C-alpha cells in the first residue's frame, strides 16, 4: 500500500503540458496622459490614500455611508457571490488531487450442512464464521498530463478573484451614489429654502399690489403680473418638494433602512469640505487602482485558462483506479501479509470522432476570450473617460461658478434698479417682473452649479479608485 501511495504522489507531481494561451495584459486603448484641460488643476493628494472617512467630513454623510455598507441589499448579494465563487474554486481545485476513500465491514454468516463457507464446501453439520475487511481506494483519478484539470482550477480561481474585485467596485459605486444622493438632498434643501422665501416675499408683494390696485394707484395689468411672479415661485417650489421626496425615497434603497432620527445635523454645501486638490496621476495607474478593471482582467485570465482546458480535450484522458486493504476471518489477525489484497489499474479514453463537439467547444472558448479582451479594454476606456470628465468638470465648473457669481451680483443690482424705476414711475411693472424672474433663476442656478461641482469632485474621487482600503486590508 505504501508503494501505491508513493506512485500516486509521483504521478500527481508530474508537470504536464499546458495549452492555455499565455496571459498578457492587453495594451491600453487610451492616451498615455489625460487631456490638457485637466492638468492645470492637478493636486498633490492621491485618491487611493484618502479613505472615505477622510474625504467626506460631514458626520451625517459618514454615518449614512456606513449604514449603506452594512445594509444595502445589492452589496449583500455581492458578498454572497464571493462566498459562492470561493466554494466553486475549492471544489474545482480539489480535483487536482486524488480522492481517498476508506472502507470497513464486518459480517457474521451461518452456513448449513453441504454449504460453502469462504469458498470451501463444509462437511458435517452447520458452520458459523466471521469476516472482517478494511481498505482504502482511489476512484478514477485523472492524471493531468495535458493540464485540463489545472486550467479548470486556474479558471475557477480567476473567477473568484474577479468576484472579489467586482464586490469592491460595487462598494465604490455605492459610496459614490450615497454621497451624490446626499449632496442632491442638500442642494434641494437650499433651493427649497430660497423658493419658500421667494414665495413669502412675492405674496407680500401681491398683497401690496392688491392695495395699490384698490387705491387706483396701479393697473390690473400690474397686479396680474405680480400674481404671475408668485405662481412661478409656487410652481418651482412644488417641483423641488417632489424632487426632495424622490431623493429621500432613493436614499432608503441605498442605505437599506429608514434614516434614523438621531443622526447629526447636515452641513450646508459650503461646509462640506470635499478636497479639490486630488492629483489624477497617469492613466496606467488606473489598472491597479480601479477594481472594475481588475475584475475584467481576472475574467480574461479565466477565459484563457478555459481555452487550455478545452484544448486538452483533444488528447487522451488517463485515469487511475486503485485500492488496497486487508481481509480476515479473525479480527485479531486482520492486518497481516496473509490478508493483504490490492488492485491497481489505469484506464485511457481517446477521442476519435465526436461530430465536431470538441472543436465547437474550442470555438466557444476562443470567442469568450475575445469578448473578455474587448470587455477589459472597454473597462479601461470607461475609467479613462470618467477621470477625464471629472478633471474637465473640476476646471470648467469652477469657471462657471465664478462667472455665475458675477452674473448673479449684476442681476441683483438690475433688480434693485428696476424696482426703483417702477416705484418712481419711470418703468412698467413688466420690467420688474422680468428682473425678479431672472434673479430667481440666477439664484437657483448658482445653487445647482455649486452642487454639481461637489458631485463632480465625488465622482472624480471614486473614478480614481479612492474610497476603499487595499484588497485584503
Steps between C-alpha positions, in 0.01 A plus 500: 500500500792734575628445148160580357482827691851594386405425142189716529702786645756473224241499225321796657824697513566458129510829318279457199453710192303823508310603189358823645609823325756692702331783684617841382322817610359668187649832399313800638258627232520856637753786486799483735399826671177680580386795286669835550187658644533295819868565565502859632303391807698190588549460874738326734249268671446145376147367500614153608664648811173657616246272663142608470497597870770755419361622169150563636502726806124531555420275803148433374628386160761281666234319698278458194787344302576267790135392515495437126812282519331298775146474367487544123336189351693506172824508697386198699446317172854593392645367825303176464631458146855516636422208731342313208802556276738399781309174543506429126875557496553259789289236328691533173843520662432182697480309169878542458564252783379140533203431721573227755205302637529273802267209555446233759253219554428206726266210423393192693353214294358158569511228237309177528624148424616469140543875465804704410687713753773737376505314172554155662222234514404413856475145621291372781273740684439870462783753524513861628786730399603870514660720234668838550612743226677838505646693208564826321440580136544759227220522247559628145764760580589688180874527429523859384767459229347769276408755766123471464425473872762760588357751254150444630632572848677814376178615332303448821761694697490789251121506519525516878747791489282674244202470734705649785601795280143543376380522860758771570389686188141487620603637839661796324192565290281473810712756686478730198124457464433565869719812496349636179148433622583676827647803321192512280288505815709789634459683169125450507483620861672826406292547188180432693602754766561755225168418333310524830649838582425614145139382527460685831650815352282486191187438702577817688561674168167374369325628815652843445408486130139427599491805725653717227242367255214569741635851556520560129876555513581212268329310220348154490780401262762571766300300753473198267871519427574492874268202523697330223822549695347325800366202302840456337667467840221274634532270199877477542456428870262211427746352248784523751296337776414211270870457415583504871250221565646290217854558630393395849335184367811411299711542813293227668598259222868597514527488877281194531308632801303807613717796594530521881369813666809545719751562219719812524369815342605529132761750390423752230664459161743780580626304805538154343880534484542261206860508377571654161878441492495137386763418238392261223843345439537304177231294325714188547448529878132424448591138420596446864262746665169420333341175625273481194810482276653237727177298478502522120860378484423203726214411268749505214730266696209263555410503130858413400520222758178354361659495154779283642245263655309468172816443297599219736176321406656417160746268676450172686362507852688265732341402828626288785303270730660317788420341833680321780379333818484196724249221546492229767266265682660598830500862617824451694679387183338758271814698417769272362663377184258208468200734485649767272318567175546779247406597150636764266381592155531797265246573228523714190234677297598629156266726299466370146191657348247716687332675207687824566391542861853557633585734215181693571592530869837643397330754272277606789796533738700708251200724434460554873865600522441762229198624693706521818774697322245747363330526841835573667586767244157656541542508878830687453339744258207566734739561790705742288187686390367527855827647626533734201140615546565561869813703429320708237208550736729608783648772281202624303245481782730724704503744208122477468452569870726806481309630198164422658597688817573809292178455303300456821638819652424690180146361497446610860605853412276490193204388711552778753520753217183367336309535825624857545400587145154351551447667836594837345269448205782476244435137395213254466455213742594257222860617548483404868335170404783406263767608748345302788456192283860515378632555852315196633632287213854628555490419872369151431768449233768608747394232746482240221853580383648473848328166551616379158855596592488295821344203324769516233775496765342188652482331159863588427609363838327167435610487135861515619442200728462691827273389779623154599799349677730272294370152416525283806544803724 
